[in-house]
Amino acid sequence: MPQDAPHFRHLSHVTLYVPDLQVAVAYYQAAGLLAEWVAPSEPGSGQRARLSFPGGGPSLEVHTDARRQFTDVQLAVTNLDDTYRALSRQPAVVWLEPPCGPAGQRRATLRGPDGNVLILGEATSPLLRND
């Protein structure tokens, strides 16, 4: 595999927009998920919560940011810069956010050829753990 070829490591989490965070968290808890954390509302980005499955694996995040009313999937990658370069050569990939963020929390957001939004994050980030 070429050095700058994409290398997806694992599914980190799926993020869903919800209009009411408390209702959504209660619903998913009733379905058996465990609330890991609930973040207070931040100006311009709404509230967020992360829920995990009792057996581990990828998690579910929910948020109330009305500007992001779509589902996104976050994938951990081995090297964000290499993946960015490799995927940038594909004309159907649209970058919504180029690689950014501090070390250990770097991420980039793209819309793939199928229209789905993917967030790519370096696997070193604690936000991308794979329990």
C-alpha positions, 0 to 999 in steps of 0.5 A: 500500500502506498505511504499516503493511501488511506488507512481506516482503522476502525469505526469510532462513533456515529453522531445524530442530530436530536432536537431535545438532548434529554429526551434522546438520552433517556430514550437510548438509556431505556434501550440499554445504552449507557451515558458516558458524558453529557456536555453543557451547551456551548455558544453556537454548537448546542449540547452533546452526549456520548452513549456507549453499548454495554459490550463496548465497541463504537459509541453513539453521540447525539447533539442539538446543533441545528446547523448539523442536521445530518448523521455523520460517521467518525472513522479513526485513521492511522495518519490524517495527513496521508489520508487527506492527500490520498482522498483529495485525489478523488474528484467526488470527495468534497472536503467540508473541513480540512485537517485541523485541531491540536495534536491528539485531536486532529480531524477532517470532515468530508462528504463522500461520493455517495453524499454521506458525511465522514469525519476522519480523526487520527487514531491517537485521539482519546475521542477515537478509542475502540473499546 
